[in-house]
Amino acid sequence: MTFNHSIHYHHNTLHIDSIPVADIVREVGTPVYIYSLKRALENYERIKNAFADFDAHVHYSAKANANLAILRALIQAGAGIDAVSAGEIHRAITAGAKPENIVFAGVGKSPTEIAYAVSQNVGWFNVENVAELQYIQTAAEQYQREQINIALRLNPEVTASTHPYIATGHGGAKFGLTADVIGGILARQTDYPRLKFAGLHVHIGSQLGDTTATQTAVQKALDMIAPYPAIRTLNIGGGFPAAYQTGQTLPAVAEFAAALKPIVKDYTLLLEPGRSIIADAGILITQILYVKQQAAQTFYIVDASMTELVRPALYKATHEIVPVIGHEAEKNAAQIVGPVCETSDVLGRDVLLPTLQTGDLLAILTAGAYGMVMSSNYNARPRPAEVVVNPDGSTWQIVRQRETWDDLLRSELG
Ligand SMILES: Cc1ncc(COP(=O)(O)O)c(C=O)c1O
């Protein structure tokens, strides 16, 4: 069985590209995140190709997965970076990003973060608060920078077809600025002589289920900027979906491009995809610690938990979970739960699996985005190792070591 070009069974053994997952586990242990750089780069190219008819630039959204090896591979392939904190900017620059290819977004940038971004000369600020503009202006004076590119973020009051926790473009959301406020800022541009109001930003959510809401939001953005000839750049954010279940039908990136083609004329487009690049390039491997029959259910208690992958607990997200060694045997529903002391520490409900035993390995699929970046040390659990399989498909390396108990004590002073 094949889940995508890189994650597949070969002789009943789960492989990532041409590497048997069990080989990596033998050396690295569990839980471990494994990413296919080949798949991530393919996903990146697919997005670039879908928007080849536009003057479009892809800025990988580091919030989805900011591992340096992943950032480095995408930057080398030509991607810019969408960063939402000074920490992400620092990571992106460390991974080789040119500051001018970084966009700095975020609803709550601190003055210190803004000063850092200005000092580094980042390419764009996506602005979501009126008061942010003065902080940027002040930092520009301090660092003697002229003409800092600003993209005001429009809240288009469009409700995306996605989980409410990852919708950002409806009127009640904290994100963006209303059209009225943006109009007011654009009427007072001379208050900020070092800022260049050259773009508009709009992002309505993640894991978008249709192209219609995007088209509506982009049309609103275009209507907003039509009277301002100096605004030539439209940043349409991220949000392209990834399939979390085999056979799930979702709009392809090319469908988003096709929906935008008739309406976007003569603008430079910036894109900020995260999930659609890295989600299905990553898997989380976990080992069964215990098997418990209770309340007429089979519980597989595994060594990964909500501290490694919080999406199921946070968003009721579902991930396909499969055995690393495939079985043809009859399948029954099982509950895949972690060791953390929370009832919500469930990685998969009613997952159809053959009968498994302590020591067997499971792969949680489509775990590359919003997985490791959201991991925590709750219950004093060391965060897992991360491994990448190189673009050649046949070599791999550890790119982040498993934390130790001592690592968890390191920053404490007591
Ligand atoms: C402003 C902005 N850009 C880009 C992204 C990345 O979204 P995704 O990973 O769905 O592509 C997000 C995430 O929600 C976002 O808030």
The ligand as a Tripos MOL2 file, in Angstrom:
@<TRIPOS>MOLECULE
LIG
   16    16     1     0     0
SMALL
NO_CHARGES

@<TRIPOS>ATOM
      1 C1         -0.7920   34.2080    8.3700 C.3       1 LIG1
      2 C2         -0.5530   32.7760    8.1400 C.ar      1 LIG1
      3 N1          0.1430   32.4020    7.0460 N.ar      1 LIG1
      4 C3          0.3890   31.1000    6.7850 C.ar      1 LIG1
      5 C4         -0.0660   30.1010    7.6110 C.ar      1 LIG1
      6 C5          0.2470   28.6900    7.2600 C.3       1 LIG1
      7 O1         -0.8920   27.9720    7.0300 O.3       1 LIG1
      8 P1         -0.8450   26.4970    6.4510 P.3       1 LIG1
      9 O2          0.0950   25.7100    7.2710 O.co2     1 LIG1
     10 O3         -2.2440   26.0230    6.5650 O.co2     1 LIG1
     11 O4         -0.4180   26.6050    5.0230 O.co2     1 LIG1
     12 C6         -0.8070   30.4300    8.7480 C.ar      1 LIG1
     13 C7         -1.3330   29.3900    9.6270 C.2       1 LIG1
     14 O5         -2.4670   29.3520    9.9790 O.2       1 LIG1
     15 C8         -1.0520   31.8110    9.0260 C.ar      1 LIG1
     16 O6         -1.7320   32.1730   10.0970 O.3       1 LIG1
@<TRIPOS>BOND
     1     1     2 1
     2     2     3 ar
     3     2    15 ar
     4     3     4 ar
     5     4     5 ar
     6     5     6 1
     7     5    12 ar
     8     6     7 1
     9     7     8 1
    10     8     9 2
    11     8    10 1
    12     8    11 1
    13    12    13 1
    14    12    15 ar
    15    13    14 2
    16    15    16 1
@<TRIPOS>SUBSTRUCTURE
     1 LIG1         1 GROUP 0 **** ****
